[in-house]
Amino acid sequence: MPVNALFRDDFYLSTCEAVVTAVHEDGGIELDQTCFYATSGGQPGDTGFLERTDGSKITLGQTRNGAAKDIIIHVPLEGEALPAIGEKLVLHVDWPRRYKLMRMHTACHLLSVVCPYPITGAAVGEEESRVDFDMTDTIDKDEVTAKLMALVSENHPVYLQWITDEELAANPGIVKSKNVRPPIGLGRVSLVCIGENSAIDSQPCGGTHVSETQEVGQIHIAKIEKKGKENRRFRIRFGAPDDNA
Ligand SMILES: [Zn+2]
């Protein structure tokens, strides 16, 4: 059943109420609405727990999409109790983890501004993220870190603009990713805009992001690896460069 994905309109929603609409044989739980982000676009799905009316918890190990993009499956850890269809629950996202992912995900967008090359892959992580670029140039990682931190401290607003799938199809040039599919299939696509009037960047993305670049905090490029002739893999980590020296 299509879910009301509340996180799409409020990235900072860490808790909400919901009613169970389906329980799959493998234990996957569907809800009428959710604040749990499902794995996609390089960002891992949320973990956390579902609180039952008796106060007991169902701990979730992951959140993923079902067969369609508008289906979200909440997957409990093995051995967890399962709720009944129609049961009311209170959802609690593991917020410290999700907030790190939001900061990291936003950092990946900033990196694509500093390095304006086609993106061939990306993976957002709690401690480290990686972005692969189709590029042959050699770049100094400390220089990239300095440019990233300038964008962070300038504190640009980060916000969404919605366009239709058709508008995106008519403007393929706005997609920077070569291999990561833009978040189409829901009828509308969110453009993640950075800076007033998208002055810094605008990119289709269905992930969760912070609302000001300053929230990204201190980050640095830990490594730039050569992956094939035309590929460079950038690893972003939290903290100052000296932390890993
Ligand atoms: Zn994004």
Residues whose N, C-alpha, C, O or C-beta is under 5 A from the ligand:
A	BS01	ZN	H105 C205 G207
